[in-house]
Amino acid sequence: MRAAVITAFDAPPTYLDHPEPTAAGPDEMVVDVLAAGLHHLTRAKANGSHYSSTGALPLIPGVDGVVRDPAGNLRYAVLDDTAFGTFADRTVIDARRSVVLPPDADPVAIAAAMNPAMSSWVALRRRIDFPAGARVLVLGATGSAGRMAVQIAKRFGAAWVTAAGRDAARLAELPALGADETITFDRIDRAADTDVVIDYVWGKPSADAMIPLLTARTDRGAPLTWLQIGSIAGETAPIPSVALRSARLQIVGSGIGSVPARDFVAELPEMAAAVAEGALDVRARAVPLARISEAWTSKTTDRIVLVP
């Protein structure tokens, strides 16, 4: 079979011949891969920078995908930490970490949407008690995961969603997805009375946003939960101590480790159904797996999905 293979952390994958996978455990099965998304998590694991990276080489990247099982069922599957990912003609999945899809589901749409949607979906469901009628601020709302977060917050009952980002043109698209207001970072104080921040940015921009946001709050004693999910602007943030003392601020991380695998799996059926029924807007671009080296370094606002 053919697969995208990484042999060095500082180089993109190469499309190569690779030995066939084999199932080992009773719940494992060899499946045909129909579509696999090229996610930020996939890149980070593949270059060794993600905290969950095993550091093992060679590596076939790909953390999830839509597959066809031996019985002919269409499934969305999430892979455990493994060097045998979904960027291949075939891979091995644990059936317990998958969900059977409707036979008419669009593999490309599912593969594109599930990973970026999962971050905010699981955070709001499993990391905090998300109250109906909450006011939500999404930092980094113009990226794939941020766009999903706007939609998911609304789906879960948010009364008001403010979308924050730096690209004015992409911000202008978000009201159609449910954003009640769009702002740039220099106007962050307009979202002062937010109840929940969903943060995909982190780094200095997030730290710089905290003080004006907290200072402008009508009631600093009102709870503010800051959900730290992504770190596109930096792995560390110089948070001033006064931010933690001057307001009722709680910073909560959400990701692999802080959320058990069983909790991610438990949310898969409802998430997959929402994507399959078209309830979430998905931007996807299918690219043949043979063009992996080109796709790996391409710049696009669409989520790249690798297909046979």
Backbone bond lengths (Angstrom), bond angles and torsions (degrees), N, CA, C in turn:
res aa  C-N    CA-C-N  psi(-1)  N-CA   C-N-CA  omega(-1)  CA-C   N-CA-C  phi
1 M - - - 1.463 - - 1.523 109.01 -
2 R 1.333 115.50 171.89 1.475 121.80 179.10 1.528 109.45 -112.82
3 A 1.325 115.15 148.96 1.456 120.38 -178.17 1.525 109.82 -153.91
4 A 1.328 115.89 158.93 1.465 122.11 170.46 1.521 106.82 -87.17
5 V 1.330 117.61 123.32 1.458 121.21 -172.85 1.526 109.61 -124.34
6 I 1.329 115.69 131.04 1.463 121.92 174.68 1.519 108.48 -101.42
7 T 1.318 115.28 124.97 1.461 120.61 178.93 1.525 112.21 -113.04
8 A 1.344 116.71 -8.94 1.464 121.51 177.24 1.527 108.01 -148.93
9 F 1.326 117.39 138.27 1.456 121.06 -175.79 1.527 113.49 -66.72
10 D 1.331 117.23 -19.33 1.465 120.18 -177.64 1.532 112.56 -100.96
11 A 1.334 117.52 17.98 1.467 120.98 -179.34 1.521 109.36 -136.36
12 P 1.349 116.45 149.63 1.463 118.91 178.00 1.521 111.35 -70.05
13 P 1.334 117.46 165.34 1.463 120.18 178.38 1.525 111.18 -66.44
14 T 1.321 114.66 157.58 1.456 122.63 176.18 1.520 108.92 -119.89
15 Y 1.331 115.84 140.54 1.466 121.31 -178.82 1.522 108.14 -82.25
16 L 1.345 116.34 113.08 1.460 121.17 -170.47 1.528 111.42 -135.92
17 D 1.326 115.84 163.79 1.459 120.90 165.64 1.526 108.14 -70.54
18 H 1.331 115.76 143.75 1.464 119.78 -177.49 1.519 108.98 -147.56
19 P 1.317 118.74 145.53 1.466 120.43 177.62 1.529 112.01 -59.20
20 E 1.310 115.14 149.92 1.462 120.56 178.94 1.530 110.41 -66.45
21 P 1.339 116.64 145.28 1.466 119.21 175.96 1.524 110.76 -75.32
22 T 1.322 115.89 159.87 1.464 121.28 176.16 1.522 109.30 -133.33
23 A 1.317 116.11 142.66 1.460 121.49 177.09 1.516 109.47 -83.88
24 A 1.338 116.43 139.03 1.459 120.49 -177.01 1.526 112.04 -112.45
25 G 1.327 117.27 -50.58 1.455 120.77 -175.64 1.518 112.91 -87.98
26 P 1.339 117.59 168.94 1.468 121.63 -177.81 1.521 113.86 -66.84
27 D 1.332 117.51 -23.01 1.461 120.58 -179.24 1.526 112.30 -99.64
28 E 1.339 117.01 1.61 1.455 120.34 -179.28 1.517 111.15 -89.37
29 M 1.322 114.86 151.25 1.462 120.37 175.78 1.516 109.82 -148.60
30 V 1.319 115.73 145.38 1.462 121.22 173.75 1.525 107.39 -83.84
31 V 1.329 115.65 131.03 1.464 120.77 -175.10 1.523 110.02 -131.18
32 D 1.331 115.59 156.83 1.462 121.71 172.08 1.522 108.59 -86.75
33 V 1.318 117.03 131.49 1.461 121.12 179.66 1.525 108.89 -87.43
34 L 1.338 115.89 125.92 1.463 121.73 179.60 1.525 112.49 -101.05
35 A 1.322 117.08 -31.26 1.469 121.03 -177.79 1.517 108.72 -163.26
36 A 1.341 116.36 136.00 1.466 121.04 179.80 1.524 108.74 -142.04
37 G 1.321 116.65 127.27 1.456 121.03 -176.39 1.522 112.68 -79.70
38 L 1.329 114.75 144.62 1.465 121.31 174.43 1.523 106.89 -94.94
39 H 1.322 116.62 95.42 1.457 122.90 -173.20 1.531 111.42 -101.30
40 H 1.333 116.07 165.48 1.468 120.41 173.13 1.526 109.82 -58.93
41 L 1.333 116.68 -40.68 1.464 120.14 178.93 1.520 110.91 -61.35
42 T 1.333 116.69 -40.76 1.464 120.51 179.66 1.525 110.72 -60.73
43 R 1.321 116.56 -46.75 1.464 120.52 179.68 1.532 110.83 -61.91
44 A 1.338 116.02 -44.94 1.462 120.09 -176.30 1.521 111.64 -65.09
45 K 1.322 116.53 -40.87 1.462 119.02 176.09 1.527 110.94 -64.87
46 A 1.337 115.30 -38.42 1.459 120.22 -175.78 1.523 113.07 -72.02
47 N 1.337 117.87 -27.33 1.461 118.45 178.37 1.531 112.40 -99.14
48 G 1.335 115.38 5.58 1.455 120.58 174.88 1.505 115.18 80.66
49 S 1.350 118.58 5.41 1.454 120.56 -175.23 1.526 113.66 -88.35
50 H 1.325 118.58 -18.05 1.465 120.67 -178.86 1.523 109.86 -77.46
51 Y 1.335 115.91 144.42 1.459 119.48 -176.14 1.530 113.11 -64.16
52 S 1.338 117.27 -18.76 1.460 120.20 178.96 1.530 113.01 -94.76
53 S 1.337 117.45 1.64 1.460 120.41 -179.42 1.528 110.72 -64.52
54 T 1.341 116.35 137.03 1.463 120.63 179.71 1.523 112.62 -81.69
55 G 1.335 117.13 -20.37 1.456 120.79 -178.32 1.515 113.80 78.32
56 A 1.337 116.90 8.30 1.468 120.30 -177.59 1.524 110.98 -88.35
57 L 1.331 116.21 136.95 1.460 123.48 174.71 1.528 108.63 -131.84
58 P 1.338 119.05 150.12 1.470 127.03 -1.30 1.528 111.42 -70.68
59 L 1.326 115.48 163.55 1.452 121.41 -173.03 1.522 109.88 -139.92
60 I 1.324 116.49 131.68 1.458 121.20 167.31 1.520 106.11 -95.82
61 P 1.340 119.33 113.14 1.461 120.43 -177.68 1.523 111.62 -73.11
62 G 1.327 114.07 177.37 1.457 120.93 -179.80 1.507 110.96 113.71
63 V 1.336 117.14 112.81 1.465 121.37 -174.46 1.522 112.95 -99.10
64 D 1.336 116.84 -12.40 1.461 120.04 -178.45 1.522 108.53 -160.96
65 G 1.321 116.39 177.74 1.452 118.94 176.63 1.514 111.85 168.42
66 V 1.311 114.19 173.05 1.461 121.55 173.78 1.515 107.28 -101.32
67 V 1.334 115.34 129.38 1.461 120.90 -172.34 1.528 109.92 -131.78
68 R 1.332 114.63 164.44 1.462 121.81 173.18 1.530 107.48 -112.54
69 D 1.338 116.49 121.12 1.454 119.18 -177.22 1.529 111.06 -85.05
70 P 1.334 118.70 171.69 1.472 120.96 -176.40 1.526 114.09 -59.47
71 A 1.350 117.30 -23.32 1.465 120.40 179.08 1.520 112.50 -87.09
72 G 1.338 115.97 -1.21 1.463 119.95 179.60 1.504 114.78 92.80
73 N 1.334 117.78 1.65 1.454 121.05 179.73 1.528 111.68 -75.94
74 L 1.323 115.21 145.16 1.454 122.03 172.78 1.528 107.20 -87.43
75 R 1.321 116.69 129.87 1.468 120.54 -179.04 1.528 110.22 -133.23
76 Y 1.341 114.89 148.47 1.459 120.33 163.52 1.519 105.68 -100.40
77 A 1.327 117.12 128.98 1.460 121.56 -175.85 1.521 110.50 -128.79
78 V 1.320 115.21 141.85 1.463 123.20 172.49 1.519 106.87 -109.60
79 L 1.322 116.54 129.96 1.457 120.18 -178.66 1.516 111.24 -91.54
80 D 1.315 115.52 145.31 1.451 121.60 172.63 1.526 107.78 -73.89
81 D 1.344 116.67 175.58 1.462 119.10 177.07 1.529 109.15 -59.30
82 T 1.310 115.75 117.01 1.452 120.76 -174.58 1.524 109.78 -155.13
83 A 1.328 115.85 155.83 1.464 120.83 174.53 1.517 110.93 -92.07
84 F 1.330 117.36 5.31 1.459 122.12 -177.82 1.522 107.90 -121.54
85 G 1.346 116.65 83.52 1.448 121.74 -174.58 1.515 114.29 -86.81
86 T 1.323 115.41 -161.37 1.470 121.58 -173.47 1.520 114.02 -94.53
87 F 1.331 118.65 -0.05 1.459 120.22 178.44 1.527 109.08 -85.78
88 A 1.319 114.87 63.27 1.458 121.78 -176.25 1.523 108.42 -157.65
89 D 1.329 115.68 164.30 1.463 119.12 176.35 1.522 111.21 -61.48
90 R 1.338 115.13 -38.06 1.456 120.76 179.53 1.521 109.59 -140.35
91 T 1.325 115.68 155.87 1.458 120.60 175.92 1.519 108.49 -149.22
92 V 1.335 115.43 -178.93 1.465 121.87 177.97 1.516 108.49 -113.50
93 I 1.326 116.46 131.07 1.458 120.83 176.31 1.520 109.54 -121.12
94 D 1.328 115.11 158.03 1.456 122.48 168.33 1.524 105.74 -94.78
95 A 1.318 117.28 116.89 1.465 121.13 -175.70 1.521 112.23 -56.67
96 R 1.332 116.98 -26.25 1.463 120.38 -179.82 1.519 112.53 -71.87
97 R 1.326 117.28 -16.36 1.467 122.02 178.26 1.523 110.86 -106.70
98 S 1.329 115.16 34.10 1.464 120.77 -179.91 1.515 109.79 -140.89
99 V 1.326 115.38 167.08 1.455 121.43 176.78 1.522 107.69 -137.43
100 V 1.330 116.43 136.01 1.458 121.17 178.19 1.528 108.62 -74.17
101 L 1.324 115.79 134.09 1.458 122.62 -177.27 1.528 110.61 -101.11
102 P 1.336 116.90 159.97 1.466 118.82 171.45 1.530 109.98 -59.33
103 P 1.317 118.13 144.99 1.470 119.94 -176.10 1.521 113.67 -62.55
104 D 1.340 117.38 -21.48 1.463 120.00 -179.88 1.528 112.83 -99.21
105 A 1.331 117.85 10.34 1.463 120.55 178.86 1.522 110.47 -64.65
106 D 1.325 116.28 146.72 1.463 122.37 179.63 1.530 108.91 -84.54
107 P 1.330 119.14 109.09 1.467 120.57 -177.34 1.528 113.30 -57.43
108 V 1.327 117.21 -38.15 1.467 120.10 -177.63 1.528 110.21 -67.07
109 A 1.325 118.09 -44.27 1.463 121.33 179.91 1.525 110.82 -63.56
110 I 1.321 116.97 -43.99 1.466 120.34 179.76 1.523 110.36 -63.02
111 A 1.329 117.18 -46.90 1.459 121.27 -178.35 1.525 111.50 -63.92
112 A 1.323 116.82 -34.14 1.461 120.52 -179.82 1.512 112.35 -72.84
113 A 1.334 117.13 -37.68 1.461 121.03 -167.65 1.518 114.99 -91.14
114 M 1.313 118.36 -34.28 1.457 119.95 -166.40 1.526 113.63 -63.24
115 N 1.320 118.23 -45.06 1.464 119.57 -178.30 1.523 112.56 -65.67
116 P 1.336 120.35 -51.15 1.463 118.45 178.51 1.527 113.47 -66.27
117 A 1.315 117.40 -32.00 1.469 119.90 177.86 1.518 111.19 -70.82
118 M 1.318 116.30 -33.51 1.458 121.32 -174.87 1.522 112.07 -60.12
119 S 1.322 117.29 -34.33 1.461 119.65 -173.41 1.524 112.08 -61.82
120 S 1.319 118.15 -52.13 1.466 119.79 -179.70 1.517 111.57 -78.05
121 W 1.323 117.18 -34.90 1.471 121.14 -179.69 1.530 110.03 -58.39
122 V 1.333 116.12 -51.92 1.458 120.88 -178.45 1.524 111.02 -68.90
123 A 1.326 117.62 -38.29 1.462 120.33 179.82 1.527 111.23 -61.13
124 L 1.322 117.31 -44.75 1.457 120.81 -178.16 1.522 112.46 -74.28
125 R 1.328 116.17 -27.44 1.460 120.25 -179.33 1.530 112.65 -88.71
126 R 1.335 116.79 -35.82 1.460 119.63 -167.28 1.527 115.47 -115.89
127 R 1.340 117.83 -17.77 1.467 118.87 -176.78 1.516 113.55 -103.31
128 I 1.327 117.98 -23.36 1.461 120.60 179.58 1.521 109.22 -138.89
129 D 1.319 115.40 164.91 1.464 121.07 169.48 1.524 106.87 -89.49
130 F 1.324 115.10 100.38 1.460 119.88 -174.87 1.525 109.38 -86.82
131 P 1.328 116.84 113.31 1.460 118.85 -175.72 1.523 112.53 -81.58
132 A 1.318 116.28 142.21 1.461 120.11 172.78 1.521 108.70 -61.84
133 G 1.315 116.01 140.29 1.460 120.13 -179.69 1.513 114.60 84.52
134 A 1.339 117.58 9.17 1.461 121.27 -179.53 1.524 111.10 -69.53
135 R 1.314 115.02 153.75 1.468 122.34 172.01 1.529 107.29 -99.58
136 V 1.319 116.04 127.99 1.465 121.73 -171.27 1.522 109.85 -122.77
137 L 1.337 115.01 138.84 1.458 122.36 172.47 1.520 108.17 -116.42
138 V 1.336 117.25 125.01 1.460 121.65 177.68 1.521 108.44 -105.97
139 L 1.327 116.46 115.33 1.461 121.84 176.62 1.531 108.44 -92.67
140 G 1.333 115.96 125.25 1.455 119.86 -174.14 1.518 110.71 84.71
141 A 1.320 115.62 39.82 1.468 121.28 -172.84 1.517 113.54 -75.87
142 T 1.329 118.45 -9.94 1.468 119.37 -176.71 1.521 113.18 -89.93
143 G 1.330 118.48 -9.08 1.457 120.88 175.30 1.522 111.18 -80.45
144 S 1.318 116.92 173.73 1.468 121.04 -178.08 1.522 111.75 -58.52
145 A 1.336 116.82 -47.97 1.462 119.91 -179.21 1.520 111.19 -68.77
146 G 1.337 117.07 -37.73 1.457 120.37 178.68 1.523 112.64 -64.18
147 R 1.335 116.42 -41.83 1.466 120.82 176.35 1.529 110.47 -60.23
148 M 1.328 116.04 -41.09 1.457 120.13 177.55 1.525 110.60 -65.40
149 A 1.333 117.16 -40.12 1.461 121.04 -177.80 1.527 111.60 -61.51
150 V 1.329 116.81 -38.68 1.477 120.25 176.67 1.525 109.50 -58.37
151 Q 1.315 116.19 -47.87 1.459 121.18 -177.50 1.528 112.00 -67.90
152 I 1.319 116.49 -40.26 1.462 120.59 -176.49 1.527 111.29 -71.92
153 A 1.323 117.26 -39.07 1.463 119.48 176.33 1.528 110.43 -58.62
154 K 1.313 116.64 -43.51 1.464 120.66 176.94 1.529 110.87 -63.79
155 R 1.304 116.45 -42.57 1.472 121.05 -179.51 1.526 111.03 -60.72
156 F 1.330 116.36 -34.19 1.456 121.22 -178.58 1.526 113.40 -88.08
157 G 1.325 117.07 6.32 1.460 119.37 171.69 1.503 117.12 103.66
158 A 1.338 119.14 13.55 1.465 120.31 176.31 1.525 110.12 -61.91
159 A 1.314 115.91 136.97 1.466 120.37 179.42 1.518 111.52 -81.69
160 W 1.323 116.58 -28.82 1.471 120.81 -176.20 1.520 108.10 -150.14
161 V 1.316 116.86 129.62 1.461 121.39 177.97 1.523 108.76 -124.01
162 T 1.329 115.13 123.06 1.459 121.96 174.47 1.518 108.57 -103.66
163 A 1.315 116.62 127.41 1.457 122.38 -179.47 1.523 108.76 -104.42
164 A 1.322 116.89 122.78 1.467 121.90 -178.96 1.514 110.52 -115.56
165 G 1.333 115.64 138.07 1.457 121.35 178.52 1.506 110.42 -168.39
166 R 1.341 116.68 -175.86 1.459 121.45 -177.20 1.522 112.97 -107.79
167 D 1.326 117.67 -20.07 1.455 122.07 -176.46 1.526 109.20 -94.42
168 A 1.340 116.76 105.67 1.462 121.06 -175.10 1.521 112.06 -62.15
169 A 1.333 116.81 -38.43 1.462 119.86 -178.46 1.520 110.81 -64.47
170 R 1.332 117.01 -42.17 1.461 119.69 -179.52 1.525 111.26 -75.04
171 L 1.321 117.60 -31.24 1.465 119.67 174.11 1.526 110.93 -62.06
172 A 1.332 116.28 -35.86 1.468 120.79 -177.07 1.522 112.46 -64.03
173 E 1.342 117.67 -18.74 1.455 121.28 179.58 1.527 113.04 -82.03
174 L 1.327 117.12 -15.77 1.456 120.20 -168.47 1.523 115.84 -78.21
175 P 1.332 120.87 -28.28 1.470 117.82 174.74 1.524 113.09 -56.42
176 A 1.316 117.46 -32.14 1.463 120.29 178.59 1.523 111.64 -68.18
177 L 1.337 117.15 -18.11 1.463 121.59 179.23 1.523 112.47 -99.07
178 G 1.332 116.86 1.00 1.459 119.66 176.72 1.509 115.75 120.51
179 A 1.333 119.00 -6.70 1.461 120.13 179.00 1.523 110.02 -67.20
180 D 1.330 116.06 130.31 1.461 120.59 178.21 1.516 111.46 -85.09
181 E 1.329 116.55 -20.74 1.457 122.00 -178.98 1.514 108.40 -155.07
182 T 1.317 116.73 145.11 1.460 121.42 173.65 1.516 108.77 -123.86
183 I 1.339 116.61 138.51 1.459 121.23 -178.68 1.520 109.48 -141.65
184 T 1.312 115.71 156.47 1.452 121.50 169.98 1.533 107.81 -93.48
185 F 1.324 116.90 168.40 1.461 119.97 -172.78 1.530 113.06 -64.83
186 D 1.314 117.32 -24.71 1.457 118.54 179.86 1.538 112.36 -76.25
187 R 1.315 116.77 -5.78 1.477 121.05 176.20 1.522 111.25 -116.37
188 I 1.315 116.85 27.20 1.456 121.63 -173.65 1.526 111.94 -62.37
189 D 1.339 117.80 -26.23 1.463 120.75 -179.07 1.520 112.72 -63.26
190 R 1.346 117.00 -17.93 1.463 120.26 178.59 1.525 111.80 -68.37
191 A 1.329 116.17 -17.41 1.470 120.25 178.46 1.523 111.00 -103.67
192 A 1.334 117.12 27.13 1.462 121.85 -171.37 1.523 113.45 -59.96
193 D 1.295 118.28 -35.51 1.461 119.99 -175.36 1.526 113.19 -93.36
194 T 1.308 114.45 31.09 1.459 122.31 175.08 1.527 110.49 -68.02
195 D 1.335 116.17 148.67 1.470 121.49 175.20 1.525 111.68 -97.00
196 V 1.345 116.14 -34.27 1.467 121.28 -176.68 1.519 109.07 -136.79
197 V 1.326 116.64 129.80 1.466 122.44 171.67 1.520 107.92 -105.14
198 I 1.323 116.31 128.74 1.467 121.80 173.27 1.524 106.22 -106.56
199 D 1.327 116.04 110.36 1.467 121.04 -167.59 1.526 111.41 -111.05
200 Y 1.347 115.20 114.36 1.461 121.74 173.95 1.529 111.35 -104.04
201 V 1.307 118.30 4.11 1.462 122.20 -171.26 1.520 112.08 -100.68
202 W 1.347 116.31 -60.46 1.452 125.27 -177.35 1.524 110.12 56.15
203 G 1.315 118.36 -158.48 1.451 120.82 -177.61 1.528 112.11 64.84
204 K 1.315 116.12 -161.52 1.462 121.90 -177.40 1.529 112.57 -62.98
205 P 1.353 120.37 -38.83 1.467 118.72 179.99 1.526 113.19 -58.16
206 S 1.333 117.42 -40.09 1.462 119.72 179.10 1.524 110.77 -69.13
207 A 1.338 115.93 -42.68 1.461 118.90 178.47 1.528 110.80 -61.41
208 D 1.329 116.33 -41.81 1.466 120.13 179.73 1.522 112.14 -66.31
209 A 1.329 116.61 -27.04 1.468 120.05 -178.67 1.517 112.22 -78.25
210 M 1.315 118.02 -22.43 1.467 120.17 -172.43 1.528 113.40 -64.52
211 I 1.324 117.33 -47.59 1.467 119.62 -174.67 1.532 112.28 -64.10
212 P 1.347 120.01 -51.71 1.473 117.79 177.57 1.525 112.71 -61.64
213 L 1.311 117.09 -32.72 1.462 120.17 178.92 1.526 110.29 -67.16
214 L 1.337 116.33 -46.41 1.459 120.09 -178.07 1.531 111.82 -72.49
215 T 1.314 116.51 -38.00 1.463 120.41 -178.39 1.517 111.93 -62.78
216 A 1.322 117.17 -35.64 1.467 121.21 -175.64 1.528 113.21 -86.31
217 R 1.334 118.06 -0.14 1.469 119.30 -178.41 1.522 111.61 -65.48
218 T 1.305 115.82 138.21 1.471 120.92 178.21 1.513 110.54 -62.88
219 D 1.335 116.20 -40.25 1.458 121.53 179.66 1.521 108.42 -133.86
220 R 1.329 116.08 105.58 1.464 119.23 -178.23 1.521 112.00 -69.58
221 G 1.317 117.48 -14.89 1.460 121.13 177.20 1.514 113.14 -82.99
222 A 1.343 116.78 -8.09 1.460 120.18 177.65 1.530 108.82 -74.80
223 P 1.328 118.40 136.06 1.473 120.25 -176.34 1.528 112.22 -62.75
224 L 1.331 115.49 138.44 1.458 122.60 172.43 1.521 107.48 -129.72
225 T 1.323 116.63 117.59 1.457 121.88 178.38 1.516 109.49 -101.51
226 W 1.326 115.64 123.04 1.473 122.36 -178.38 1.519 107.64 -105.01
227 L 1.329 116.95 106.10 1.459 122.17 -179.00 1.527 109.53 -87.86
228 Q 1.315 117.28 108.94 1.455 122.19 -179.55 1.531 108.01 -91.74
229 I 1.359 115.58 112.76 1.458 120.67 -174.27 1.529 111.92 -118.60
230 G 1.337 117.18 -44.15 1.457 121.21 -178.15 1.513 111.39 -122.69
231 S 1.328 116.07 169.47 1.470 120.12 -177.37 1.518 110.27 -144.37
232 I 1.332 116.09 50.50 1.457 120.32 -175.39 1.525 112.45 -66.67
233 A 1.354 117.56 -23.99 1.461 120.44 -179.19 1.523 113.25 -98.78
234 G 1.323 117.38 -2.92 1.457 119.25 179.22 1.513 111.87 155.57
235 E 1.344 115.93 143.31 1.456 121.16 -178.78 1.523 112.34 -74.41
236 T 1.332 116.90 -24.84 1.464 120.39 179.05 1.521 109.42 -121.99
237 A 1.329 115.43 150.01 1.468 121.46 -179.72 1.525 109.07 -128.93
238 P 1.344 118.09 126.44 1.470 121.19 -179.27 1.527 111.16 -79.31
239 I 1.320 115.97 75.50 1.469 120.92 -176.08 1.524 109.54 -75.22
240 P 1.327 117.76 123.09 1.467 119.77 178.51 1.522 110.71 -69.20
241 S 1.322 116.88 141.01 1.464 120.75 -176.87 1.521 111.65 -60.25
242 V 1.332 116.97 -30.69 1.457 120.02 -178.35 1.526 111.17 -63.18
243 A 1.326 116.89 -26.34 1.462 119.31 178.24 1.516 111.44 -62.46
244 L 1.339 116.32 -33.47 1.460 120.86 -178.90 1.520 112.76 -85.73
245 R 1.339 116.76 -18.87 1.471 119.80 -177.62 1.513 113.12 -98.62
246 S 1.337 117.33 -27.25 1.465 119.63 -169.80 1.516 113.88 -93.39
247 A 1.314 117.38 -3.71 1.457 120.24 -179.51 1.523 108.78 -151.46
248 R 1.313 115.30 165.07 1.469 120.38 -178.94 1.531 108.83 -86.20
249 L 1.313 114.22 69.92 1.460 122.74 -175.42 1.517 110.08 -100.43
250 Q 1.315 116.36 131.48 1.456 122.37 174.80 1.520 108.89 -124.81
251 I 1.328 117.25 123.30 1.456 122.04 178.87 1.526 108.21 -101.46
252 V 1.332 115.50 124.12 1.460 121.95 -176.15 1.526 108.78 -126.51
253 G 1.314 117.09 125.95 1.453 120.84 175.88 1.518 111.00 -88.57
254 S 1.319 115.98 149.46 1.467 120.35 177.39 1.512 109.35 -139.50
255 G 1.329 116.02 125.35 1.454 120.39 -179.85 1.513 110.73 172.45
256 I 1.320 116.10 -166.77 1.462 121.63 -179.28 1.526 109.16 -63.44
257 G 1.308 115.88 121.73 1.461 120.49 -178.03 1.506 111.06 111.51
258 S 1.328 117.45 -55.86 1.464 119.91 177.40 1.524 110.93 -73.25
259 V 1.330 116.15 -23.00 1.463 121.80 173.34 1.534 107.34 -114.33
260 P 1.327 118.67 118.78 1.469 120.24 179.60 1.524 111.54 -61.65
261 A 1.315 115.80 151.65 1.465 120.83 180.00 1.522 111.33 -56.77
262 R 1.332 116.69 -36.19 1.474 119.28 -178.57 1.529 111.35 -63.65
263 D 1.341 117.29 -30.26 1.463 120.02 179.31 1.520 111.08 -72.88
264 F 1.337 116.75 -39.23 1.465 119.78 174.36 1.526 109.69 -60.12
265 V 1.328 116.31 -48.46 1.463 120.83 -177.41 1.523 111.15 -61.37
266 A 1.329 116.94 -38.76 1.465 120.38 -178.60 1.521 112.65 -62.73
267 E 1.325 117.47 -26.71 1.461 121.03 -178.39 1.530 112.55 -88.28
268 L 1.336 117.76 -12.38 1.463 120.33 -173.70 1.527 114.29 -58.91
269 P 1.339 120.12 -45.90 1.469 118.51 -176.34 1.522 113.65 -59.11
270 E 1.337 117.83 -45.99 1.462 119.85 -178.88 1.525 111.39 -68.85
271 M 1.321 116.82 -38.09 1.463 120.12 177.69 1.522 110.79 -62.75
272 A 1.334 115.65 -48.23 1.463 120.03 -178.70 1.519 110.97 -61.46
273 A 1.333 116.43 -38.66 1.467 120.16 178.88 1.526 110.70 -64.57
274 A 1.338 116.98 -40.13 1.462 120.48 179.88 1.522 111.12 -63.69
275 V 1.328 116.75 -41.75 1.470 119.81 178.90 1.525 110.42 -69.08
276 A 1.347 115.98 -44.49 1.465 120.24 -177.16 1.516 112.37 -62.07
277 E 1.326 116.89 -34.37 1.467 119.98 -178.67 1.519 112.78 -84.98
278 G 1.334 116.92 -0.90 1.454 121.20 177.66 1.514 114.67 81.40
279 A 1.352 117.06 19.64 1.460 120.46 -178.45 1.529 112.26 -74.67
280 L 1.325 117.97 -18.97 1.462 122.27 179.12 1.519 109.30 -117.47
281 D 1.321 115.79 132.63 1.456 121.04 178.75 1.526 109.24 -72.02
282 V 1.325 116.47 128.18 1.460 122.03 -175.69 1.525 109.42 -123.33
283 R 1.336 115.86 131.58 1.458 121.24 173.37 1.517 108.28 -111.16
284 A 1.316 116.11 111.97 1.459 119.64 -175.35 1.521 110.72 -134.56
285 R 1.327 115.08 149.32 1.468 121.36 174.84 1.508 108.36 -134.63
286 A 1.331 116.79 115.55 1.459 121.50 -179.49 1.523 110.15 -78.39
287 V 1.331 115.78 134.27 1.463 122.87 179.38 1.522 107.78 -133.68
288 P 1.336 118.88 132.82 1.467 120.26 178.14 1.525 111.54 -59.36
289 L 1.315 116.57 139.96 1.458 121.55 179.93 1.528 111.41 -56.91
290 A 1.320 117.35 -30.74 1.464 120.87 179.82 1.525 112.05 -61.03
291 R 1.338 117.44 -20.02 1.470 121.68 -179.94 1.525 111.68 -99.66
292 I 1.325 117.34 28.72 1.456 121.38 -174.42 1.526 112.93 -59.90
293 S 1.316 118.10 -40.36 1.471 119.55 -177.67 1.517 111.32 -62.13
294 E 1.331 116.47 -40.14 1.467 121.27 177.46 1.519 110.50 -69.23
295 A 1.337 117.19 -44.81 1.461 120.98 -177.79 1.527 111.55 -64.40
296 W 1.309 116.99 -34.46 1.461 122.11 -175.15 1.523 112.34 -59.78
297 T 1.326 116.22 -35.27 1.465 120.80 -176.06 1.527 113.67 -105.92
298 S 1.327 117.29 4.20 1.470 119.94 -176.98 1.521 111.13 -73.60
299 K 1.327 116.58 151.64 1.455 123.35 176.91 1.525 108.29 -110.05
300 T 1.305 117.15 117.41 1.455 121.45 -178.61 1.517 109.51 -153.82
301 T 1.318 116.79 151.60 1.462 120.71 176.08 1.521 111.47 -85.13
302 D 1.333 117.09 -12.29 1.462 120.73 176.69 1.535 109.50 -84.82
303 R 1.324 115.76 153.52 1.463 119.48 173.66 1.519 109.13 -80.70
304 I 1.315 116.75 120.00 1.465 120.98 179.45 1.524 108.75 -74.55
305 V 1.320 115.61 132.80 1.459 121.94 176.66 1.519 107.99 -123.33
306 L 1.314 116.73 123.86 1.456 122.02 -179.08 1.525 109.75 -87.30
307 V 1.323 114.61 131.65 1.460 121.38 -177.38 1.524 108.67 -128.03
308 P 1.372 117.86 159.93 1.470 119.81 -179.44 1.524 112.71 -57.25
